């Protein structure tokens, strides 16, 4: 099926097999007067290797059937009766060694001449980057975010006899005072130069137009009974966390009888404040009537602005979280989006063109990927190709690309984007829309990074031996690290849990197992700091001693040793076993009931010189299976049939079947030395 391919790994494989057939002795059914390539005292053949033809393959299978019927060999191979056949094993092993070398160098997996794939992937990476920069102006957005953060950090609020900033907020009372000062600074007109009268009061930082209104949102919990019986007279009600006790319906009633209903759209109890200087009066009224109390677990000030020079819109969320244990955390979350990415003001035509080219190239990459899978000569090799680390990474990239396309289509069809009214006085929550847009940008960045890593596989196509070895080393490192990862994970989990128990009370970096895991992973690669401070904590010396010895010395050096072992394995020559992806594919196919691949070079190359003799039942089973397999191959010809018949998967031996002369001959060769030959 592959013999007419002008280039690529199939041609390489055919050349190797032709090299073998061209040096074989003449077939047993041909006239013995024909000249043998092994005549003249084993001289090398003078004729050049010829290409394999359909007649060769057919005659070879006919010979295999005849050999199986007449008992010429235990494996059912076509072995002509020629006294000079002693060179056959060495010749076959040499040929299979070349095939194996081709397999492990990756040429039969991805094909030769992959330089065009390298340049295509590099061009796609550049095009994807250009498309992402069209999606959102990164430089302008970065400047806007720094401006919002600086504005929030510069706000001062009355705190006792002095003033405090955002970093000094330590209670619900402080957060309310800071929020009032923030809203007042946001909406109070600032003196600016040559600004049209009546407009400067609606500008944030003099360049960003505030839109709609400002909204105050809080999340509340219902009271619960969690105290000990002896403490109930002193602690009658508990206000716990949001996870199990959040109020998501009804309305809260203020002291003046005002009802504030729960908003499904804003996910909390919300009060809108108009964009004018009187907003502080509303703030003071809410404070007096009990808008904030012990049931408040989260409070946020939300507003949005638009910047026309950058053609982006931002949603700003000043959020305070109140723990039921007394801690107050603050965050200024700014998310940016572009409502009309295809408009002429932002070069929408070029953006659409880049998107179309990216989508077309992505579709071609996906089609080529699956064609290379389907084009394999057998299902086992298709699975083996899927199991290659590079192919797994490429498949993951394709899934990310499909997810990105789906999210982009969903974003463009979102009613909140198309129905946005910038002139309305009612607050329109663009937070979910900005979150979706941020996820799109993040997903595009991840896809760009992983696609760049995938491109490393194609550098071996440039013909440089150093690049080819580097590519093979990377694959070998991945294969060697797989058994090491469970050990590393178990040891790391132990240190993560112990670190959280010992230092979670004193250090935020260990407050929770995710934070502890992040800290220890950074320490494992020698980054970050805090080691000396950790030693001074209770149990710190004990923990750091074992972490340095076990993790940073033992595990890290094991990792280096595995990398060096993979390096030596690649530079030392071909491996004596199957490639790792073929081993995994065989295990998968065996469990799924997929039949063997007749003529698989990786199977034929397995050594069969085990000094331990085979038992009688095993020899009979192998011979009968080989005979049945050779007969089935001849009676049911299909594409991709083998040149030789390998051993199929073990099957039960039919009762009452008489073993052929080949079995008896094999028995004589495999009997134990202390048995007489007549046994």
C-alpha positions in Angstrom: 0.0 0.0 0.0 2.9 2.3 0.7 5.4 1.1 -1.9 4.6 3.9 -4.4 5.2 6.7 -2.0 7.9 9.0 -3.4 9.3 10.1 0.0 8.9 9.7 3.7 9.2 6.9 6.2 7.3 4.3 4.1 10.0 4.6 1.4 12.7 4.1 4.1 10.9 1.0 5.4 10.5 -0.4 1.9 14.1 0.2 1.0 15.2 -1.7 4.1 12.9 -4.7 3.3 14.0 -4.6 -0.3 17.6 -4.7 0.9 16.7 -7.8 2.8 14.8 -9.6 0.0 17.4 -8.7 -2.6 20.0 -10.7 -0.5 17.8 -13.7 0.2 18.6 -17.1 -1.2 16.4 -18.2 -4.2 12.9 -19.5 -3.4 12.4 -23.2 -2.9 9.8 -23.5 -5.6 12.1 -21.9 -8.2 14.5 -23.7 -10.5 17.8 -24.4 -8.6 19.8 -23.5 -11.7 19.1 -19.8 -11.0 22.1 -18.0 -9.6 22.0 -17.4 -5.9 23.3 -14.1 -4.4 25.1 -16.2 -1.7 27.3 -18.1 -4.2 31.0 -17.6 -4.5 31.8 -18.3 -0.9 29.3 -15.9 0.6 30.4 -12.9 -1.4 28.2 -9.9 -1.2 25.5 -9.6 -3.8 26.4 -7.5 -6.8 22.9 -6.4 -7.8 21.6 -3.3 -6.1 18.6 -3.4 -3.8 15.3 -3.4 -5.8 12.0 -2.0 -4.8 9.4 -4.3 -3.4 6.6 -5.3 -5.7 3.2 -6.9 -5.2 4.4 -10.1 -6.7 7.2 -10.3 -4.1 4.7 -9.9 -1.3 2.3 -12.4 -2.7 4.9 -15.0 -3.4 6.4 -14.4 0.1 3.0 -15.1 1.7 2.5 -18.2 -0.5 5.9 -19.4 0.7 4.9 -18.7 4.3 1.8 -20.9 3.9 3.9 -23.7 2.3 6.5 -23.5 5.0 3.8 -23.7 7.7 2.2 -26.7 6.0 5.4 -28.6 5.5 6.8 -27.8 8.9 9.9 -25.9 7.8 10.0 -23.6 10.8 8.4 -23.1 14.1 7.4 -19.5 13.3 5.9 -20.3 9.9 8.4 -18.1 8.1 9.1 -18.9 4.4 12.6 -20.4 4.7 14.0 -21.7 1.4 16.0 -24.9 1.6 19.4 -23.7 0.7 22.7 -24.9 2.3 23.9 -21.3 2.4 21.0 -20.1 4.6 23.2 -19.6 7.6 23.5 -15.9 6.8 19.7 -15.3 7.1 19.5 -14.6 10.8 22.3 -12.1 10.8 20.8 -10.4 7.6 17.3 -10.3 9.1 18.5 -8.9 12.4 20.6 -6.3 10.6 17.5 -5.2 8.6 15.3 -5.1 11.6 17.9 -3.1 13.4 17.8 -0.5 10.7 14.0 -0.5 10.8 14.1 -0.1 14.6 16.5 2.8 14.3 14.1 4.5 11.9 11.2 3.9 14.3 13.0 5.4 17.3 14.4 8.3 15.4 10.7 9.3 14.8 10.8 9.2 11.0 8.1 6.5 10.8 6.0 8.4 13.2 6.0 11.8 11.5 7.6 11.4 8.2 10.6 12.9 6.6 10.8 16.4 5.0 9.0 18.0 7.9 10.8 21.3 7.4 7.6 22.7 5.9 5.7 21.8 9.1 8.3 23.7 11.2 8.0 26.9 9.2 4.2 26.5 9.1 4.0 26.2 12.9 6.3 29.1 13.4 4.2 31.3 11.1 1.1 30.2 12.9 2.6 31.2 16.2 3.4 34.7 14.9 0.0 35.1 13.3 -1.7 34.0 16.5 0.2 36.6 18.5 -0.8 39.3 16.0 -4.4 38.2 16.3 -4.3 38.3 20.1 -2.8 41.9 20.1 -5.7 42.9 17.8 -8.1 41.4 20.3 -7.0 43.7 23.2 -4.5 46.5 23.2 -2.1 45.1 25.8 0.0 48.2 26.3 -2.9 50.6 26.7 -4.7 48.2 29.1 -1.6 47.8 31.2 -1.3 51.6 31.6 -5.0 51.8 32.5 -4.8 49.1 35.2 -1.8 50.7 36.8 -3.7 54.0 36.9 -6.7 52.3 38.7 -4.4 50.6 41.2 -2.5 53.9 41.9 -5.8 55.8 42.4 -7.1 53.2 44.9 -3.8 53.2 46.8 -3.8 57.0 47.1 -7.2 57.2 48.8 -7.1 58.2 52.5 -10.0 57.7 55.0 -10.4 58.8 58.6 -9.1 56.1 61.0 -9.3 57.1 64.6 -7.2 60.1 65.2 -5.2 59.7 62.0 -5.8 58.6 58.4 -5.5 55.2 56.7 -5.2 53.8 53.2 -6.4 50.6 51.6 -3.7 48.6 53.3 -4.9 49.8 56.7 -8.4 48.4 56.4 -8.9 45.9 59.2 -12.6 45.9 60.0 -16.1 46.4 58.5 -16.1 49.9 59.9 -12.8 50.7 58.1 -14.0 49.2 54.8 -17.1 51.4 54.9 -15.1 54.5 55.6 -12.6 53.7 52.8 -15.4 53.0 50.4 -17.1 56.3 51.1 -13.8 58.2 50.5 -13.3 56.2 47.3 -16.7 57.0 45.9 -16.3 60.6 46.9 -13.0 60.9 45.1 -14.4 59.1 42.1 -17.4 61.4 41.6 -16.1 64.7 42.9 -15.1 67.1 40.1 -11.4 67.7 39.9 -9.9 70.9 38.4 -8.7 70.1 34.9 -7.4 72.3 32.1 -9.7 73.2 29.1 -12.4 70.5 29.7 -15.9 71.2 28.4 -18.1 72.5 31.2 -20.3 69.9 32.8 -18.3 66.9 31.5 -15.3 66.7 33.6 -17.2 65.4 36.6 -18.0 62.2 34.6 -14.4 61.4 33.8 -12.3 59.1 35.9 -8.6 60.1 36.0 -9.5 62.8 33.5 -9.4 60.4 30.5 -11.9 57.5 31.3 -15.6 58.3 30.8 -17.7 56.8 33.6 -20.8 55.1 32.4 -24.2 54.2 33.9 -23.9 54.4 37.7 -22.0 53.1 40.7 -23.5 50.1 42.5 -22.9 48.9 46.1 -23.4 45.2 46.4 -23.1 43.0 49.5 -23.4 39.2 50.1 -25.0 38.2 53.4 -25.5 35.0 55.5 -28.4 33.8 57.6 -28.0 33.5 61.3 -27.4 30.0 62.7 -27.2 28.3 66.1 -23.7 27.0 66.4 -22.8 27.8 70.1 -22.3 25.4 72.9 -25.3 25.2 75.3 -23.3 27.0 78.0 -22.4 29.8 75.5 -25.9 30.4 74.1 -26.8 33.1 76.6 -23.6 35.0 75.6 -23.4 34.0 71.9 -27.0 33.5 70.8 -26.5 33.8 67.0 -23.7 32.8 64.7 -22.9 34.3 61.3 -20.8 31.7 59.5 -19.3 31.6 56.0 -20.9 32.0 52.6 -20.4 28.4 51.4 -23.3 26.9 53.5 -25.2 29.9 54.8 -25.5 32.5 52.1 -28.8 34.3 51.5 -29.8 34.1 47.8 -33.4 35.3 48.0 -35.8 37.7 49.8 -35.0 41.2 50.8 -33.1 42.9 53.6 -35.0 45.5 55.6 -33.2 48.6 56.9 -34.0 50.4 60.1 -36.0 53.1 58.3 -38.2 50.4 56.7 -36.5 50.5 53.3 -36.4 47.1 51.5 -33.4 46.1 49.4 -34.2 42.9 47.4 -31.7 40.3 46.3 -30.5 40.8 42.7 -29.9 37.6 40.7 -28.1 39.7 38.1 -25.7 41.2 40.5 -25.5 38.2 42.8 -26.2 40.2 46.0 -28.2 42.9 47.7 -27.5 46.0 45.6 -28.0 49.7 45.9 -27.3 52.0 42.9 -25.7 55.4 43.4 -26.0 58.1 40.7 -22.9 59.6 39.1 -22.9 62.9 41.0 -21.5 64.5 44.1 -24.6 63.6 46.1 -23.6 59.9 46.2 -21.9 60.4 49.6 -25.2 61.3 51.1 -26.6 58.0 50.0 -23.6 56.4 51.5 -24.2 58.1 54.9 -27.9 57.2 54.8 -27.1 53.5 54.3 -24.6 53.5 57.1 -27.1 55.0 59.6 -29.9 52.6 58.6 -27.8 49.4 59.1 -26.8 48.4 55.6 -23.6 46.8 57.0 -23.9 44.5 60.0 -22.6 41.2 61.4 -24.3 39.2 58.6 -22.3 41.0 55.9 -19.6 38.7 54.5 -18.6 40.5 51.3 -19.1 44.1 50.1 -18.1 45.6 46.7 -18.1 49.0 45.0 -18.6 48.4 41.2 -18.4 50.9 38.4 -17.4 50.9 34.7 -15.7 53.3 32.4 -14.8 53.6 28.7 -11.6 54.9 27.1 -12.1 56.0 23.5 -8.4 56.5 22.5 -7.8 52.8 23.4 -11.3 51.6 22.4 -11.7 49.4 25.5 -14.2 49.3 28.4 -13.3 48.3 31.9 -15.3 46.9 34.9 -13.7 47.8 38.2 -14.7 45.9 41.4 -13.4 47.2 44.8 -14.1 44.2 47.0 -13.9 43.5 50.7 -14.2 40.0 52.1 -15.1 39.6 55.8 -14.1 36.3 57.4 -16.3 34.9 60.2 -13.1 34.7 62.2 -12.2 38.4 62.0 -10.0 38.9 59.0 -10.7 41.5 56.3 -9.2 41.2 52.9 -9.4 43.8 50.1 -8.9 43.6 46.4 -9.1 46.0 43.4 -10.1 43.8 40.4 -10.0 45.5 37.0 -11.1 43.6 33.9 -11.0 45.0 30.4 -12.9 44.1 27.2 -13.6 45.4 23.7 -17.3 45.5 22.7 -16.8 45.9 19.0 -13.6 44.1 17.9 -14.6 44.2 14.2 -15.2 48.0 14.0 -13.3 50.2 11.6 -11.8 52.3 14.4 -9.8 49.3 15.7 -8.8 47.9 12.2 -11.5 45.3 12.4 -10.9 44.3 8.7 -7.3 43.3 9.4 -8.4 41.6 12.6 -11.0 39.6 10.8 -8.5 38.6 8.1 -6.0 37.4 10.7 -8.7 35.4 12.4 -9.8 33.8 9.2 -6.2 32.8 8.3 -5.6 31.5 11.8 -8.8 29.4 11.6 -7.9 28.0 8.2 -4.4 27.1 9.3 -5.8 25.5 12.5 -8.2 23.5 10.4 -5.4 22.3 8.2 -3.3 21.3 11.2 -6.1 19.3 12.6 -6.8 17.6 9.3 -3.1 16.7 8.8 -3.0 15.4 12.4 -5.9 13.0 12.0 -4.8 12.0 8.5 -1.4 11.0 9.9 -3.2 8.9 12.5 -5.6 7.2 10.0 -2.8 6.7 7.5 -0.9 4.2 9.7 -0.7 0.6 8.4 -2.5 -0.8 11.5 -4.7 0.3 14.3 -1.9 -0.5 16.8 0.4 1.9 15.1 -2.3 4.5 15.0 -2.7 4.2 18.8 1.1 4.2 19.1 1.2 7.5 17.3 -1.5 9.0 19.5 0.6 7.9 22.5 3.7 9.9 21.5 4.3 12.8 23.9 4.4 15.3 21.1 1.2 14.0 19.6 -0.6 14.1 23.0 0.5 17.7 23.3 -0.7 18.5 19.8 -4.1 16.9 20.5 -4.3 19.0 23.7 -3.6 22.1 21.6 -6.3 21.2 19.2 -8.8 20.8 22.0 -7.8 24.2 23.4 -8.2 25.7 19.9 -11.7 24.3 19.6 -12.6 25.6 23.1 -11.2 29.1 22.1 -13.4 29.2 19.0 -16.5 28.1 21.0 -15.9 30.8 23.7 -15.3 33.5 21.1 -18.5 32.7 19.2 -20.4 32.7 22.6 -18.9 36.0 23.5 -19.8 37.6 20.2 -23.4 36.3 20.5 -23.8 37.3 24.1 -26.9 39.6 24.4 -25.1 41.6 27.1 -22.6 42.7 24.5 -25.1 43.6 21.7 -27.6 45.3 24.0 -25.2 47.4 26.0 -26.5 51.0 26.5 -23.7 53.4 27.3 -26.1 56.3 27.9 -28.4 54.6 30.4 -28.4 55.7 34.0 -29.2 52.2 35.2 -26.2 50.1 36.1 -25.5 47.4 33.5 -23.3 44.7 34.9 -20.6 43.9 32.4 -18.6 41.9 35.0 -19.5 38.4 33.5 -18.8 39.7 30.0 -15.4 41.1 31.0 -14.6 37.8 32.8 -15.4 35.9 29.6 -13.2 38.2 27.6 -10.4 37.8 30.1 -10.7 34.0 29.8 -10.4 34.3 26.0 -7.2 36.3 26.3 -5.8 33.8 28.9 -6.7 30.8 26.8 -5.1 32.4 23.7 -1.9 33.0 25.7 -1.8 29.3 26.9 -2.4 28.1 23.4 0.4 30.3 22.1 2.8 28.9 24.7 1.9 25.2 24.2 2.0 25.6 20.4 5.5 27.0 20.7 6.6 24.0 22.8 5.0 21.6 20.2 7.1 23.2 17.5 10.3 21.9 19.1 9.5 18.4 17.6 9.9 19.7 14.1 13.5 21.1 14.5 14.8 17.6 13.8 13.5 18.0 10.2 16.3 20.5 9.4 18.7 17.7 9.0 21.0 18.6 11.9 22.1 15.6 14.0 22.4 17.7 17.1 18.7 18.9 16.7 17.6 15.4 16.1 19.3 14.1 19.2 17.9 16.9 21.3 14.4 16.0 20.1 15.0 12.4 21.0 16.4 13.3 24.4 13.2 15.3 25.2 11.1 12.3 24.3 13.3 10.0 26.4 13.2 12.4 29.4 9.4 12.4 29.3 9.3 8.6 29.1 11.8 8.3 32.0 9.9 10.8 34.2 6.6 9.0 34.1 7.6 6.3 36.7 9.2 9.1 38.8 6.2 11.3 39.0 4.1 9.2 41.5 7.0 9.0 43.9 7.5 12.8 43.6 3.8 13.5 44.0 3.4 11.4 47.2 6.5 12.9 48.9 5.4 16.4 47.9 1.9 15.9 49.2 3.3 14.9 52.6 5.4 18.0 52.8 2.5 20.2 51.7 0.2 18.9 54.4 2.8 19.1 57.1 3.7 22.6 56.1 0.1 23.7 56.2 -0.3 22.2 59.7 2.9 23.7 61.1 3.0 27.1 59.5 -0.5 27.9 58.3 -1.3 29.8 61.4 1.8 32.1 61.1 2.3 32.4 57.3 -0.1 33.3 54.6 2.0 31.3 52.1 1.1 28.1 54.0 -2.6 29.1 54.7 -4.3 26.3 52.9 -2.9 23.3 51.0 -3.0 25.1 47.6 -0.9 28.0 48.9 1.4 25.5 50.7 1.9 23.5 47.5 2.7 26.6 45.5 5.3 27.7 48.0 7.0 24.3 48.2 7.1 23.9 44.4 8.8 27.3 44.1 11.3 26.2 46.9 11.9 22.9 45.1 13.4 24.7 42.1 15.4 27.1 44.3 13.3 30.2 43.8 11.6 32.6 46.3 12.7 33.1 49.9 11.5 32.9 53.4 13.6 29.8 54.4 15.4 31.5 57.2 12.2 32.9 58.7 10.5 29.5 58.5 13.3 27.9 60.5 12.5 30.2 63.4 8.9 29.1 63.6 7.8 26.2 65.9 8.8 23.0 64.1 10.6 25.0 61.3 14.0 23.5 61.9 12.6 20.0 61.8 10.6 20.7 58.6 13.4 22.5 56.7 16.0 19.8 57.5 13.9 17.0 56.0 12.7 19.1 53.1 16.3 20.0 52.2 17.5 16.4 52.5 14.6 14.6 50.9 13.2 17.1 48.4 15.9 19.5 47.4 18.8 17.0 47.5 17.4 13.5 47.0 14.4 14.2 44.7 16.0 17.0 42.7 19.2 15.0 42.0 17.0 12.0 41.0 15.4 14.3 38.5 18.8 15.4 37.2 19.9 11.7 37.0 16.8 10.8 35.0 17.6 13.6 32.5 21.2 12.5 32.2 20.1 8.8 31.8 17.9 9.8 28.9 20.7 11.8 27.4 23.1 8.8 27.7 20.4 6.4 26.3 19.9 8.5 23.2 23.6 9.1 22.5 24.5 5.5 23.2 22.5 4.1 20.3 19.3 2.3 19.6 17.4 0.8 22.4 17.0 -3.0 22.5 13.3 -2.8 23.2 10.2 -1.4 21.7 9.6 2.4 21.7 7.6 3.4 24.8 4.6 4.6 22.8 4.4 1.2 21.1 4.5 -0.6 24.4 1.7 1.6 25.7 -0.3 1.1 22.5 0.1 -2.7 22.7 -1.2 -2.7 26.2 -4.2 -0.6 25.2 -5.0 -2.7 22.2 -4.6 -5.9 24.1 -7.1 -4.8 26.7 -9.5 -3.6 24.0 -9.2 -6.9 22.0 -7.5 -5.4 19.0 -5.8 -8.1 16.9 -2.0 -8.2 16.4 -0.2 -6.3 13.6 1.1 -8.9 11.1 4.6 -8.0 10.1 5.2 -5.4 12.8 9.0 -4.7 12.8 8.9 -4.0 16.5 7.5 -7.5 17.1 9.9 -9.2 14.7 12.9 -7.5 16.3 12.2 -9.0 19.7 15.1 -11.3 20.6 14.3 -15.0 20.7 17.6 -16.3 22.0 16.3 -16.9 25.5 18.5 -19.7 26.9 15.5 -21.1 28.9 14.0 -23.9 26.7 10.3 -23.7 25.8 7.9 -26.3 27.1 6.2 -28.8 24.8 2.7 -27.2 25.1 4.1 -23.8 24.4 5.9 -25.0 21.3 2.8 -26.8 20.0 0.7 -23.7 20.6 3.2 -21.4 18.8 3.4 -23.7 15.8 -0.4 -24.1 15.4 -1.0 -20.4 15.8 1.6 -19.6 13.1 0.1 -22.2 10.7 -3.4 -20.9 11.2 -2.2 -17.3 10.9 -0.4 -18.0 7.6 -3.5 -19.8 6.2 -5.8 -16.9 7.2 -3.5 -14.3 5.6 -3.6 -16.2 2.3 -7.3 -16.9 2.3 -8.4 -13.4 3.4 -6.0 -10.9 1.8 -6.4 -7.3 2.8 -4.3 -4.2 2.4 -1.1 -3.9 4.4 -0.5 -7.7 4.7 2.8 -8.7 6.2 5.9 -9.9 4.5 6.3 -12.5 7.2 4.0 -14.0 9.7 4.7 -13.1 13.4 3.3 -14.8 16.4 -0.3 -13.7 17.1 -1.9 -13.3 20.6 -2.1 -16.7 22.5 -5.2 -18.7 21.7 -6.3 -22.1 23.0 -4.8 -25.1 21.1 -7.4 -27.3 19.3 -7.7 -30.7 20.8 -6.7 -33.7 18.8 -4.6 -31.7 16.3 -1.4 -33.5 15.3 1.7 -31.3 15.5 3.6 -30.9 12.2 7.2 -31.9 11.6 8.3 -28.4 12.3 7.2 -28.8 15.9 9.2 -32.0 16.3 12.3 -30.3 14.8 11.8 -27.4 17.2 11.5 -29.8 20.1 14.8 -31.3 19.2 16.4 -27.9 19.2 14.8 -26.7 22.5 15.1 -29.8 24.7 17.1 -29.6 27.9 20.8 -30.8 27.5 20.4 -33.7 29.9 17.6 -35.3 27.9 18.4 -37.8 25.2 17.7 -36.7 21.6 15.1 -39.4 21.2 12.9 -37.8 23.9 
